[in-house]
């Protein structure tokens, strides 16, 4: 795909791109992108506190053992390179740089084609890429889409649609992520508050991107490096020249030049920005240390080494990734190995197996986060280990996490869906990881403020969650449909009668209408139901005219309402309906001509408060917005859009569900897409 896309460029671009992609391929397609909180202070783990306290008495790890041992600067050193005496390599000795170690650059393959041992990977040959951040993880699937899991409090684990060639998960508590699309553009998501512009990439085409703490860097098509975000420490001011890859760490950044040399910039307290004067095929900047792979496959690290994170084991590696105070790599035999501190167990239960020991298996790539690591195996599956406090080490199912759904429902603080196997999975507001609520066979479900109800294939009802008003305690018997509101739940039985349970603070659960109904919808504090003749009956709170107080009156067009309304607000619109959806303080329904009409609170926030003049097949009303699926399959939304809940993606859906600040829809292929929140 990449070769075809770039073939339209002039010859000089083709040559440059060939060099870049061959180099990137040899890197194992992975350089970990790490950072932590954007504050200038470091996260104070127990280990961190210990080594900070001994800084005064502990010699600072450095590329130079002492001032008298420092070699005289060379011409390359004056240009930003470093002396040949550096910290550690996988041979546990300081190798001398010889001409044999420096392959000649060729027009066809860059630095001797940048082979790692006997491996020469072809771009796109791996079944995916993975990137571990602080509390979330992202990966590119085989179909080039991005899936993320873990903390999504700032939207960092909710990637946009599209095809991507690389992804990088940021490593600080104000998380964000970035990826390069197949057209070369960079897209970032999450952390739009106090982000210093790090999630606002520049225009232009890129081949790779790397997220750090408060800065981001990427390599452009012409080989130049562009950085954006916080540059208070010089970490976002790259040197001139052509690069094949770049890696943004905590407060420093490193990149591999076209000739295989490494250049670093930013903070250099522990020598993390002072690379050895040698040739590399890949580099990965971590918290306060950096690691790279040389053309002979040896791993070399420099910078802070308080916990052995900069002391790689012997042997040949395909790729290496620097994390917080640990590092991981993939060997030439495809096994994964990690070294450095064990965040979860070393100070808690030292006798237990270290949690950062890489699992067995064959890997194509691995990424070290701040306290966890993830790798993609040769069969395409993802395995993670280490800290899982936010679900960042619990990879999503082999199927895309947002795929394989038959229906979806959003509530006040969560979204749930029924998968094709009948199981119900849910995730909380701004959370990326799904939790299986039940593996039993369910046909449908409904989500309210803090409770979920599902209808089994045998028509029985099961509920979970808040049951303070008995809203999650359904009566016995068989039901045809179910709807969960704010603090109450209603269902239609097989004989067409309505039954409600839970809170009745506004009359939303009683008195029940008499007769047969084909569908119903429970809102925040009111309920509406549809008769076989197209009449809409509503009961409960009548804030700004969702319903009418007149128990007797039935409009000629077919709308009957009753409830509590001391101010005698206007009647609902006349006419018949084919469906109805009750929301917070507003109700919407679809007429037989496929138009949508809404009534109730007239002053929804936002400028787009009324439904568009389109034909709809379904509608869903949330707390202060509504969305509907049009006859062409695309979704239109109106009402409050403060969190983006009324700005749907430009793609076709088969169903949609509007919640409080979140909207989700199911596509024709069974995949799920959400916006807002």
C-alpha positions as CSV (number, residue, x, y, z in Angstrom):
1,X,0.0,0.0,0.0
2,X,2.7,2.5,0.9
3,X,4.8,1.8,-2.2
4,X,1.7,2.3,-4.4
5,X,0.7,5.5,-2.7
6,X,4.1,7.1,-2.8
7,X,4.8,6.1,-6.4
8,X,3.1,9.2,-7.7
9,X,5.8,11.4,-6.2
10,X,8.9,12.6,-8.1
11,X,12.0,10.3,-8.2
12,X,13.8,12.0,-5.3
13,X,10.9,11.3,-3.0
14,X,10.7,7.7,-4.1
15,X,14.4,7.2,-3.3
16,X,14.1,8.9,0.1
17,X,11.0,6.9,0.9
18,X,12.6,3.7,0.0
19,X,15.4,4.5,2.3
20,X,13.1,5.5,5.1
21,X,10.8,2.5,4.9
22,X,13.6,0.0,4.7
23,X,15.1,1.6,7.8
24,X,11.8,1.6,9.6
25,X,11.3,-2.0,8.7
26,X,14.6,-3.1,10.1
27,X,13.6,-1.4,13.4
28,X,11.0,-4.0,14.0
29,X,8.4,-1.3,13.3
30,X,8.4,-0.3,16.9
31,X,10.1,2.3,19.0
32,X,8.3,2.8,22.3
33,X,6.9,6.2,22.9
34,X,7.0,7.0,26.6
35,X,6.2,9.8,28.9
36,X,4.6,10.4,32.3
37,X,2.8,13.4,33.8
38,X,3.7,16.6,32.2
39,X,4.8,18.2,35.4
40,X,8.5,18.7,35.7
41,X,8.6,16.6,38.9
42,X,8.8,12.8,38.4
43,X,6.2,10.3,39.6
44,X,7.2,9.5,43.2
45,X,7.0,5.7,43.3
46,X,8.7,4.0,46.3
47,X,11.6,3.2,44.0
48,X,11.8,6.7,42.7
49,X,11.8,8.2,46.2
50,X,14.6,5.9,47.2
51,X,17.0,6.8,44.4
52,X,16.1,10.5,44.6
53,X,17.2,10.5,48.2
54,X,20.5,8.9,47.4
55,X,21.3,11.1,44.4
56,X,23.7,13.2,46.5
57,X,25.8,10.1,47.4
58,X,25.3,8.0,44.2
59,X,27.4,8.8,41.2
60,X,25.3,9.9,38.3
61,X,25.3,7.2,35.5
62,X,26.9,8.7,32.5
63,X,28.5,8.0,29.3
64,X,31.8,9.0,30.9
65,X,33.3,7.1,33.9
66,X,35.2,10.2,35.0
67,X,36.4,13.4,33.6
68,X,39.9,12.1,33.1
69,X,38.5,9.1,31.1
70,X,36.6,11.3,28.7
71,X,38.0,11.0,25.2
72,X,39.0,14.1,23.4
73,X,36.0,15.5,21.3
74,X,36.1,14.4,17.7
75,X,34.7,16.3,14.7
76,X,31.5,14.2,15.0
77,X,31.2,15.0,18.6
78,X,31.3,18.7,17.9
79,X,28.4,18.2,15.6
80,X,26.3,16.6,18.3
81,X,27.6,13.0,18.3
82,X,29.2,11.5,21.4
83,X,32.5,9.8,22.4
84,X,32.8,6.1,21.8
85,X,33.0,5.4,25.5
86,X,29.3,4.8,26.6
87,X,27.4,3.1,29.2
88,X,26.4,-0.5,28.5
89,X,25.7,-2.8,25.6
90,X,24.4,-6.4,25.5
91,X,28.0,-7.5,25.5
92,X,28.5,-5.8,28.9
93,X,31.6,-4.1,27.5
94,X,32.3,-1.0,25.7
95,X,32.7,-2.0,22.0
96,X,35.0,0.0,19.9
97,X,33.6,1.6,16.8
98,X,35.3,0.3,13.7
99,X,34.8,0.9,10.0
100,X,33.2,-2.6,9.9
101,X,30.6,-1.4,12.3
102,X,29.6,1.4,10.1
103,X,28.0,0.1,6.9
104,X,28.3,2.2,3.8
105,X,25.1,4.1,2.9
106,X,23.7,3.0,-0.4
107,X,21.0,4.6,-2.5
108,X,19.0,1.3,-2.5
109,X,19.1,0.4,1.1
110,X,20.3,3.3,3.2
111,X,22.8,2.1,5.8
112,X,23.7,-1.3,4.3
113,X,19.9,-1.9,4.1
114,X,20.0,-1.7,7.9
115,X,19.6,-5.4,8.5
116,X,19.3,-6.7,12.0
117,X,21.2,-10.0,12.2
118,X,19.6,-12.2,9.6
119,X,16.3,-10.3,9.6
120,X,15.3,-7.8,7.0
121,X,11.6,-7.0,7.6
122,X,9.4,-5.6,4.9
123,X,7.1,-2.7,5.9
124,X,3.6,-4.0,6.5
125,X,4.8,-7.5,7.1
126,X,3.9,-7.5,10.8
127,X,0.3,-8.4,11.9
128,X,0.1,-5.1,13.8
129,X,1.8,-2.6,16.1
130,X,1.3,-1.9,19.8
131,X,2.2,1.1,21.9
132,X,2.0,1.1,25.7
133,X,1.6,4.5,27.5
134,X,1.0,5.2,31.2
135,X,-2.5,3.9,31.8
136,X,-3.6,3.0,28.3
137,X,-2.5,1.0,25.4
138,X,-3.2,1.3,21.6
139,X,-2.5,-1.0,18.7
140,X,-3.0,-1.1,15.0
141,X,-5.0,-4.1,13.8
142,X,-4.4,-6.1,10.6
143,X,-7.1,-4.0,8.9
144,X,-5.1,-0.8,9.8
145,X,-7.7,0.5,12.3
146,X,-6.7,1.5,15.8
147,X,-8.1,0.0,19.0
148,X,-7.1,1.1,22.5
149,X,-7.8,-0.1,26.1
150,X,-7.3,1.2,29.6
151,X,-7.9,4.7,30.9
152,X,-10.0,6.8,28.6
153,X,-10.7,9.7,31.0
154,X,-9.5,12.2,28.5
155,X,-10.5,10.4,25.3
156,X,-6.9,9.0,24.8
157,X,-8.3,5.5,24.3
158,X,-11.0,6.5,21.9
159,X,-9.2,6.6,18.5
160,X,-10.8,8.1,15.4
161,X,-11.9,6.1,12.4
162,X,-9.6,5.5,9.5
163,X,-6.6,3.5,8.3
164,X,-3.3,4.0,10.1
165,X,0.3,2.9,9.6
166,X,1.6,3.7,13.1
167,X,0.3,4.7,16.6
168,X,1.9,6.1,19.7
169,X,0.2,6.1,23.2
170,X,1.4,9.0,25.4
171,X,2.7,8.2,28.8
172,X,1.5,10.9,31.3
173,X,-1.6,11.2,33.4
174,X,-3.1,13.8,31.0
175,X,-3.0,11.1,28.4
176,X,-3.2,11.5,24.7
177,X,-2.4,9.4,21.6
178,X,-1.3,10.1,18.0
179,X,-1.2,8.1,14.8
180,X,-0.1,8.4,11.2
181,X,-2.8,7.7,8.7
182,X,-2.2,6.0,5.4
183,X,-2.3,9.4,3.6
184,X,0.6,10.6,5.8
185,X,-1.4,13.0,8.0
186,X,-1.0,12.9,11.8
187,X,-4.1,12.7,14.0
188,X,-4.0,13.0,17.8
189,X,-6.8,12.5,20.3
190,X,-7.2,13.0,24.1
191,X,-5.7,15.6,26.5
192,X,-7.2,18.7,25.0
193,X,-6.8,20.6,28.3
194,X,-3.4,22.0,29.3
195,X,-1.8,20.0,26.4
196,X,0.7,22.8,25.3
197,X,-0.4,22.0,21.7
198,X,1.1,18.5,21.9
199,X,-2.1,17.0,20.5
200,X,-2.3,19.6,17.7
201,X,0.0,18.3,14.9
202,X,1.2,20.4,12.1
203,X,0.1,19.9,8.5
204,X,2.0,17.8,6.1
205,X,2.8,14.1,5.5
206,X,4.7,12.0,8.0
207,X,6.0,8.5,8.1
208,X,6.1,8.0,11.9
209,X,5.1,9.8,15.1
210,X,6.0,9.5,18.7
211,X,4.3,10.9,21.8
212,X,6.3,12.0,24.9
213,X,5.3,13.8,28.1
214,X,4.2,17.2,26.9
215,X,5.6,17.0,23.4
216,X,5.3,15.0,20.2
217,X,7.7,14.5,17.4
218,X,7.4,12.9,13.9
219,X,9.5,12.2,10.8
220,X,8.3,13.9,7.7
221,X,8.4,12.5,4.2
222,X,11.6,14.4,3.4
223,X,13.3,12.9,6.5
224,X,13.2,16.1,8.6
225,X,11.9,15.9,12.2
226,X,9.0,18.1,13.4
227,X,8.1,18.5,17.0
228,X,5.3,20.3,18.7
229,X,4.1,20.9,22.3
230,X,6.1,22.0,25.3
231,X,9.7,23.0,24.5
232,X,10.7,24.5,27.8
233,X,13.6,22.1,28.0
234,X,14.6,21.9,24.4
235,X,13.0,18.5,23.9
236,X,10.8,19.8,21.0
237,X,13.7,21.5,19.1
238,X,15.1,18.8,16.8
239,X,18.4,19.3,14.9
240,X,18.5,19.6,11.2
241,X,19.1,16.7,8.9
242,X,17.4,13.6,7.6
243,X,16.1,10.9,10.0
244,X,14.5,7.5,9.6
245,X,12.9,7.4,13.0
246,X,12.3,9.4,16.1
247,X,11.3,8.6,19.7
248,X,10.0,11.1,22.3
249,X,10.7,10.3,25.9
250,X,10.0,12.0,29.2
251,X,12.0,15.2,28.8
252,X,14.3,14.2,25.9
253,X,14.0,13.0,22.4
254,X,16.2,10.8,20.2
255,X,16.3,9.9,16.5
256,X,18.2,7.7,14.1
257,X,19.7,9.7,11.2
258,X,19.9,8.4,7.6
259,X,23.5,7.3,8.1
260,X,22.6,5.3,11.2
261,X,24.0,7.7,13.8
262,X,21.8,8.7,16.8
263,X,21.1,12.3,17.8
264,X,19.3,13.3,21.0
265,X,18.1,16.6,22.4
266,X,16.4,17.8,25.6
267,X,17.3,17.0,29.2
268,X,20.5,15.1,29.8
269,X,20.7,14.8,33.6
270,X,21.7,11.1,33.5
271,X,23.3,11.0,30.1
272,X,20.0,9.9,28.4
273,X,20.5,12.5,25.7
274,X,24.2,11.6,25.1
275,X,24.2,8.7,22.7
276,X,27.3,6.6,21.8
277,X,29.2,7.3,18.7
278,X,28.0,4.3,16.8
279,X,25.5,3.2,14.2
280,X,22.0,2.1,15.1
281,X,18.9,0.7,13.3
282,X,16.4,1.8,16.0
283,X,16.3,3.9,19.2
284,X,13.7,4.3,22.0
285,X,13.7,7.1,24.5
286,X,12.2,6.3,27.9
287,X,11.9,8.2,31.2
288,X,15.5,8.9,32.0
289,X,17.3,6.3,29.8
290,X,17.5,5.4,26.1
291,X,18.1,2.1,24.3
292,X,18.8,1.2,20.8
293,X,19.6,-1.7,18.5
294,X,22.8,-1.8,16.5
295,X,23.2,-3.4,13.0
296,X,24.7,-6.5,14.6
297,X,21.6,-7.0,16.7
298,X,23.1,-6.0,20.0
299,X,21.1,-3.8,22.4
300,X,22.8,-0.7,23.8
301,X,21.4,1.6,26.5
302,X,22.6,4.8,28.1
303,X,21.3,7.1,30.8
304,X,19.9,6.3,34.3
305,X,20.5,2.8,35.4
306,X,19.4,2.7,39.0
307,X,17.3,-0.4,38.5
308,X,19.2,-2.1,35.6
309,X,16.9,-0.5,33.0
310,X,20.0,0.5,31.0
311,X,21.8,-2.9,31.3
312,X,20.4,-5.1,28.5
313,X,21.1,-8.8,28.4
314,X,23.5,-10.4,25.9
315,X,22.2,-11.6,22.5
316,X,20.7,-10.3,19.3
317,X,17.6,-8.2,19.2
318,X,15.2,-7.1,16.5
319,X,13.8,-4.2,18.4
320,X,13.9,-2.6,21.9
321,X,11.6,-0.4,23.8
322,X,12.4,1.9,26.8
323,X,9.8,2.4,29.5
324,X,9.7,4.0,32.9
325,X,12.5,2.2,34.8
326,X,12.4,-0.9,32.7
327,X,13.1,-1.9,29.1
328,X,11.9,-4.7,26.8
329,X,13.0,-6.1,23.5
330,X,12.2,-8.7,20.9
331,X,15.1,-11.1,20.2
332,X,16.0,-12.5,16.7
333,X,14.3,-15.8,17.8
334,X,11.1,-13.8,18.4
335,X,11.2,-14.2,22.1
336,X,10.6,-11.2,24.3
337,X,12.7,-10.2,27.3
338,X,12.5,-7.3,29.8
339,X,15.0,-5.9,32.3
340,X,14.9,-3.2,35.0
341,X,12.6,-2.5,37.9
342,X,9.5,-4.6,38.8
343,X,6.9,-1.9,39.6
344,X,4.2,-4.1,41.0
345,X,6.0,-6.6,43.3
346,X,9.6,-5.6,44.1
347,X,8.6,-3.6,47.2
348,X,5.4,-5.5,48.0
349,X,6.2,-9.2,47.9
350,X,9.7,-9.8,46.6
351,X,9.2,-13.6,46.7
352,X,6.6,-13.5,44.0
353,X,7.5,-13.8,40.4
354,X,8.4,-10.4,38.9
355,X,5.4,-9.0,37.0
356,X,7.5,-7.5,34.3
357,X,9.0,-10.8,33.2
358,X,7.9,-11.2,29.6
359,X,5.6,-14.2,28.9
360,X,6.7,-17.0,26.6
361,X,5.8,-17.0,23.0
362,X,6.8,-15.7,19.6
363,X,6.6,-11.9,19.3
364,X,6.9,-9.5,16.4
365,X,6.9,-6.3,18.5
366,X,6.9,-5.2,22.1
367,X,6.3,-1.8,23.8
368,X,7.3,-0.8,27.3
369,X,5.0,1.7,29.1
370,X,5.7,3.3,32.4
371,X,4.6,0.3,34.6
372,X,3.5,-2.2,32.0
373,X,4.4,-3.7,28.7
374,X,2.5,-5.2,25.8
375,X,3.6,-7.2,22.8
376,X,2.0,-8.6,19.6
377,X,2.7,-12.2,18.9
378,X,3.3,-13.8,15.5
379,X,-0.3,-15.0,15.4
380,X,-1.5,-11.4,15.8
381,X,-2.8,-11.7,19.4
382,X,-1.8,-9.2,22.0
383,X,-0.3,-10.0,25.4
384,X,0.3,-7.5,28.2
385,X,1.9,-7.8,31.6
386,X,2.6,-5.5,34.6
387,X,0.4,-2.8,36.2
388,X,-3.3,-3.2,35.2
389,X,-4.8,-0.6,37.6
390,X,-6.6,1.0,34.7
391,X,-7.1,-2.0,32.4
392,X,-4.0,-1.0,30.4
393,X,-2.6,-4.6,30.7
394,X,-5.9,-6.3,29.8
395,X,-5.9,-6.4,26.0
396,X,-9.2,-6.4,24.2
397,X,-10.6,-9.5,22.6
398,X,-9.0,-10.8,19.4
399,X,-12.0,-9.4,17.7
400,X,-11.9,-5.6,17.6
401,X,-13.3,-4.4,21.0
402,X,-15.9,-2.4,19.2
403,X,-16.9,-5.1,16.8
404,X,-19.4,-8.0,16.8
405,X,-22.4,-6.2,18.2
406,X,-26.1,-6.7,17.4
407,X,-27.4,-3.8,19.5
408,X,-26.1,-1.0,21.7
409,X,-27.6,1.1,24.5
410,X,-26.1,4.2,26.3
411,X,-27.1,5.4,29.8
412,X,-26.1,8.2,32.1
413,X,-22.6,6.9,32.7
414,X,-22.0,3.8,30.6
415,X,-22.5,2.1,27.3
416,X,-23.4,-1.6,26.9
417,X,-23.9,-3.8,23.9
418,X,-25.2,-7.3,23.0
419,X,-22.6,-9.2,21.0
420,X,-23.3,-11.7,18.2
421,X,-22.8,-14.6,20.8
422,X,-25.6,-13.1,23.0
423,X,-23.2,-11.9,25.7
424,X,-23.6,-8.4,27.2
425,X,-20.5,-6.2,27.6
426,X,-20.3,-2.8,29.2
427,X,-17.8,0.0,29.8
428,X,-18.0,3.0,32.0
429,X,-18.0,6.6,30.9
430,X,-14.6,7.5,29.3
431,X,-13.4,4.0,29.8
432,X,-11.9,2.0,26.9
433,X,-12.0,-1.5,28.4
434,X,-15.1,-3.7,28.1
435,X,-16.4,-5.8,31.0
436,X,-18.5,-8.8,30.3
437,X,-21.7,-8.5,32.3
438,X,-23.1,-11.8,31.3
439,X,-22.2,-14.6,28.9
440,X,-25.8,-15.8,28.7
441,X,-27.7,-15.5,25.5
442,X,-29.5,-12.1,25.4
443,X,-31.7,-10.7,22.6
444,X,-31.7,-7.0,23.7
445,X,-30.8,-4.7,26.5
446,X,-31.5,-1.2,27.9
447,X,-29.2,1.1,30.0
448,X,-30.3,3.7,32.4
449,X,-28.6,6.0,34.8
450,X,-26.9,3.4,37.0
451,X,-28.6,0.1,36.0
452,X,-28.7,-2.3,33.1
453,X,-31.5,-4.7,32.1
454,X,-31.3,-7.4,29.4
455,X,-34.0,-9.6,27.9
456,X,-33.0,-13.3,27.4
457,X,-34.1,-15.4,24.5
458,X,-36.7,-16.9,26.7
459,X,-38.2,-13.4,27.2
460,X,-37.2,-13.2,30.9
461,X,-35.6,-10.0,32.3
462,X,-32.3,-9.8,34.2
463,X,-31.0,-6.5,35.7
464,X,-27.8,-5.3,37.2
465,X,-26.6,-2.2,39.0
466,X,-28.2,0.3,41.3
467,X,-31.3,-1.1,42.9
468,X,-32.0,1.6,45.5
469,X,-35.6,2.0,44.3
470,X,-36.0,-1.6,43.2
471,X,-35.5,-0.5,39.6
472,X,-33.1,-3.5,39.0
473,X,-35.6,-6.0,40.5
474,X,-37.8,-7.0,37.7
475,X,-41.1,-8.9,38.2
476,X,-41.4,-12.5,37.0
477,X,-43.0,-13.3,33.7
478,X,-42.2,-13.0,30.0
479,X,-41.7,-9.6,28.3
480,X,-41.6,-8.5,24.7
481,X,-39.4,-5.4,25.3
482,X,-37.7,-3.6,28.1
483,X,-36.6,0.1,28.7
484,X,-34.6,1.5,31.6
485,X,-35.0,5.1,32.7
486,X,-33.4,7.3,35.2
487,X,-34.5,5.5,38.3
488,X,-37.3,3.3,37.0
489,X,-37.8,0.5,34.5
490,X,-40.7,-0.5,32.3
491,X,-41.5,-3.4,30.0
492,X,-44.2,-4.6,27.7
493,X,-45.4,-8.1,28.4
494,X,-46.3,-10.7,25.8
495,X,-50.0,-9.7,26.0
496,X,-49.2,-6.1,25.2
497,X,-49.7,-4.7,28.7
498,X,-47.2,-2.3,30.4
499,X,-45.5,-3.0,33.7
500,X,-43.2,-0.6,35.5
501,X,-41.1,-0.8,38.7
502,X,-38.6,1.4,40.5
503,X,-38.9,5.1,41.4
504,X,-42.3,6.7,41.1
505,X,-41.3,10.2,42.3
506,X,-43.0,11.9,39.4
507,X,-45.6,9.4,38.5
508,X,-43.3,7.8,35.9
509,X,-44.1,4.2,37.1
510,X,-47.8,4.7,37.9
511,X,-50.7,4.9,37.0
512,X,-50.1,2.5,34.1
513,X,-52.1,3.0,30.9
514,X,-54.7,0.4,30.1
515,X,-54.6,-1.4,26.8
516,X,-52.1,-3.0,24.4
517,X,-48.9,-1.4,23.4
518,X,-46.2,-2.3,20.9
519,X,-43.3,-0.3,22.2
520,X,-42.3,2.0,25.1
521,X,-39.5,4.2,26.2
522,X,-38.5,5.2,29.8
523,X,-37.0,8.6,30.1
524,X,-35.4,10.3,33.1
525,X,-38.7,10.9,35.0
526,X,-41.4,10.1,32.5
527,X,-42.4,7.3,30.2
528,X,-44.1,7.0,26.8
529,X,-45.6,4.1,25.0
530,X,-47.0,3.5,21.5
531,X,-50.3,1.7,20.7
532,X,-50.9,-0.5,17.6
533,X,-52.9,2.4,16.1
534,X,-49.9,4.8,16.4
535,X,-51.1,6.6,19.5
536,X,-48.4,7.8,21.9
537,X,-49.3,7.7,25.6
538,X,-47.0,9.4,28.2
539,X,-47.0,9.6,32.0
540,X,-44.7,11.1,34.6
541,X,-43.1,14.5,35.0
542,X,-44.2,17.1,32.5
543,X,-41.3,19.5,32.6
544,X,-41.9,22.0,29.8
545,X,-44.5,19.9,28.2
546,X,-43.3,16.4,27.5
547,X,-46.8,15.2,28.3
548,X,-50.2,16.6,29.3
549,X,-52.1,16.4,32.6
550,X,-55.4,15.5,30.9
551,X,-56.2,11.8,31.6
552,X,-59.4,12.0,29.5
553,X,-58.3,13.9,26.5
554,X,-57.2,12.0,23.4
555,X,-56.1,14.2,20.4
556,X,-57.8,13.5,17.1
557,X,-54.4,12.7,15.6
558,X,-53.7,10.0,18.1
559,X,-51.6,11.5,21.0
560,X,-52.8,11.0,24.5
561,X,-50.9,12.2,27.6
562,X,-51.4,12.4,31.3
563,X,-49.2,13.3,34.2
564,X,-48.3,16.3,36.4
565,X,-48.5,19.7,34.8
566,X,-49.7,22.6,37.0
567,X,-48.9,25.2,34.4
568,X,-51.0,23.7,31.6
569,X,-48.3,23.8,28.9
570,X,-49.2,23.3,25.3
571,X,-50.3,19.9,24.0
572,X,-48.0,17.5,22.2
573,X,-48.1,17.7,18.4
574,X,-51.0,16.1,16.6
575,X,-50.6,13.1,14.3
576,X,-49.7,9.4,14.4
577,X,-46.3,8.0,15.2
578,X,-44.5,4.7,14.4
579,X,-41.9,5.0,17.2
580,X,-41.2,7.2,20.3
581,X,-38.2,7.9,22.4
582,X,-38.3,9.5,25.9
583,X,-35.2,11.4,27.0
584,X,-34.3,13.8,29.9
585,X,-36.9,16.5,29.5
586,X,-37.8,16.0,25.9
587,X,-39.5,13.3,23.8
588,X,-39.1,12.6,20.1
589,X,-41.1,10.4,17.8
590,X,-41.1,9.3,14.1
591,X,-44.2,9.8,12.1
592,X,-45.5,7.5,9.4
593,X,-43.9,9.8,6.7
594,X,-40.5,9.2,8.4
595,X,-40.2,12.8,9.7
596,X,-39.2,13.4,13.4
597,X,-41.1,15.6,15.8
598,X,-39.9,16.5,19.3
599,X,-41.8,18.1,22.2
600,X,-41.0,19.0,25.8
601,X,-38.2,21.4,26.9
602,X,-37.9,24.0,24.2
603,X,-34.5,25.3,25.1
604,X,-31.9,22.6,24.6
605,X,-28.4,24.0,24.7
606,X,-26.7,24.7,21.4
607,X,-27.8,26.4,18.2
608,X,-29.2,23.2,16.5
609,X,-32.1,22.4,18.7
610,X,-34.7,21.0,16.3
611,X,-34.5,17.8,14.2
612,X,-33.6,18.3,10.5
613,X,-36.1,17.9,7.7
614,X,-35.0,14.4,6.7
615,X,-36.5,11.0,6.6
616,X,-35.6,8.8,9.6
617,X,-35.8,5.1,10.3
618,X,-35.1,5.4,14.1
619,X,-34.6,8.1,16.7
620,X,-33.0,8.1,20.2
621,X,-33.4,10.9,22.7
622,X,-30.7,11.5,25.3
623,X,-30.6,13.9,28.3
624,X,-30.3,17.1,26.2
625,X,-29.7,15.9,22.7
626,X,-31.2,13.4,20.2
627,X,-29.9,11.4,17.3
628,X,-31.6,9.5,14.5
629,X,-30.6,7.2,11.7
630,X,-31.7,8.6,8.4
631,X,-33.0,6.5,5.5
632,X,-29.6,6.7,3.8
633,X,-28.0,5.1,6.9
634,X,-26.2,8.3,8.1
635,X,-26.9,9.8,11.5
636,X,-28.1,13.3,12.3
637,X,-28.1,14.8,15.8
638,X,-29.4,17.9,17.4
639,X,-29.3,19.6,20.8
640,X,-26.5,19.9,23.3
641,X,-23.1,19.3,21.7
642,X,-20.8,20.4,24.5
643,X,-19.0,17.1,24.5
644,X,-19.4,16.3,20.9
645,X,-22.3,14.0,21.5
646,X,-24.3,15.6,18.7
647,X,-21.5,15.5,16.1
648,X,-21.7,12.0,14.6
649,X,-19.1,10.5,12.3
650,X,-19.6,10.6,8.5
651,X,-20.5,6.9,8.2
652,X,-23.5,4.7,7.9
653,X,-25.2,3.0,10.9
654,X,-28.0,0.6,11.4
655,X,-28.9,1.8,14.9
656,X,-28.1,4.6,17.3
657,X,-28.4,5.3,21.1
658,X,-28.2,8.7,22.7
659,X,-27.2,8.9,26.4
660,X,-26.2,11.8,28.7
661,X,-23.0,13.1,27.0
662,X,-22.4,10.2,24.8
663,X,-23.8,8.6,21.7
664,X,-23.1,5.2,20.2
665,X,-24.1,3.5,17.0
666,X,-23.8,0.0,15.5
667,X,-22.6,-0.2,11.9
668,X,-23.7,-2.8,9.3
669,X,-20.6,-4.9,9.9
670,X,-21.5,-5.1,13.6
671,X,-18.8,-2.7,14.7
672,X,-19.5,0.0,17.3
673,X,-18.6,3.6,17.1
674,X,-19.2,6.2,19.9
675,X,-18.8,10.0,20.0
676,X,-19.0,12.6,22.8
677,X,-18.5,11.7,26.4
